[in-house]
Amino acid sequence: MSVIERPRLTVSPLTAAVLALFVVLSSPVLLAALLAAAALHEGAHWAALRCFGGRISRVRISPFGAEMEIADTMSLSYGAEMAVTLAGPAVNLLLAGLLGVLGRRWPEAYVYAGTQLVLGAFNLLPARPLDGGRFLWLLVARLTEPYTADRVSGTVSLAVCTALTVLGAMLVSRRGGSPFLLVGALGLLAAAMREKGLVKRAAAR
């Protein structure tokens, strides 16, 4: 009998604190809609990966979202991995449209449609480790080679994350908007700077 290896799950200690803060600053209903959208997003990635015979080795949950690590990326072609990468945002955007139609009869559905739309669109931004950033890397690597893909995706990620950080700061300072965009942008910016070598990695200290 074969043994099915379960993926390792790691959860950042800050995750619970961020979720609690989200409830305080917004509402439990919005949090429930966001968690549902995130679960469906990751479920779509997993389902697509299984269709191509892939396996997840690790799942990391942090205040910035969930990240799945594929056990053996060499077993997947560039095309297959691109399909797996786009599966999550595609499901979010599809559900956003369906829930938007449902909202005509059930207005509460608009909240769920909005979170599906925001999560799907946000993940398509060409910044790593978002799906859009991974798709950009895969596309460039397929057209050229991995070294060029690293340089192109790293530069684009840094530019996008910097723009998001500036936008988040402006929304908070000028309009008193939610700080979550700014916090998320800062997390992505830190990751982009590590990839570009502008800050030291923890392992290199």
Residue pairs with C-beta under 8 A, 6 or more apart in sequence:
5 55
5 57
7 55
7 56
7 57
7 58
7 59
7 68
7 69
8 57
8 58
8 59
9 58
9 59
9 61
10 58
10 59
10 60
10 61
11 60
11 61
11 62
12 60
12 61
12 62
12 63
14 62
14 63
15 61
15 62
15 63
17 63
18 63
18 183
19 31
22 30
22 31
22 34
22 180
23 31
25 178
25 179
25 180
26 178
29 108
29 111
30 111
30 115
33 111
33 112
33 114
33 115
34 115
34 119
36 112
36 115
37 92
37 95
37 112
37 115
37 116
37 119
37 120
38 65
38 66
38 119
40 91
40 92
40 95
40 116
41 88
41 89
41 91
41 92
41 119
41 120
41 123
42 59
42 66
42 68
42 88
43 91
44 87
44 88
44 90
44 91
44 92
45 68
45 84
45 85
45 87
45 88
46 56
46 68
47 87
48 83
48 84
48 87
49 55
49 56
49 68
49 70
49 84
52 76
52 80
52 83
52 84
53 75
54 70
54 71
54 72
54 75
54 76
54 80
54 84
55 70
55 71
55 72
56 68
56 69
56 70
56 71
57 69
57 70
57 71
58 68
58 69
59 66
59 67
59 68
59 69
60 66
60 67
60 69
63 183
63 187
64 184
64 187
64 188
67 129
70 76
70 81
70 84
73 81
76 84
78 138
78 141
78 142
79 142
81 138
82 135
82 138
82 139
82 142
85 131
85 134
85 135
85 138
86 131
86 135
88 120
88 123
88 131
89 119
89 120
89 121
89 123
89 124
89 131
89 132
90 120
91 120
92 116
92 117
92 119
92 120
92 123
93 116
93 117
93 120
93 121
95 112
95 113
95 116
96 113
96 114
96 116
96 117
96 120
97 113
98 113
99 109
99 110
99 112
99 113
99 116
100 109
100 110
100 113
102 109
102 113
103 109
103 110
103 113
122 130
123 130
123 131
123 132
124 130
124 131
124 132
124 135
125 132
125 133
125 160
125 164
126 132
126 133
126 135
126 136
126 153
126 156
126 157
126 160
127 133
127 156
127 157
127 160
127 161
127 164
127 188
127 192
128 134
128 137
128 153
128 154
128 157
128 191
128 192
128 195
129 188
129 191
130 188
133 153
133 156
133 157
133 160
136 149
136 152
136 153
136 156
137 149
137 150
137 152
137 153
138 149
140 148
140 149
140 152
140 153
141 148
141 149
150 195
154 192
154 195
154 196
155 196
157 188
157 191
157 192
157 195
158 189
158 192
158 193
158 195
158 196
158 198
160 192
161 185
161 188
161 189
161 191
161 192
162 189
164 181
164 184
164 185
164 188
164 189
165 182
165 185
165 186
165 189
167 181
167 185
168 179
168 181
168 182
168 183
168 184
168 185
168 186
169 182
171 177
171 178
171 181
171 182
172 178
172 179
172 182
190 199
193 199
194 201
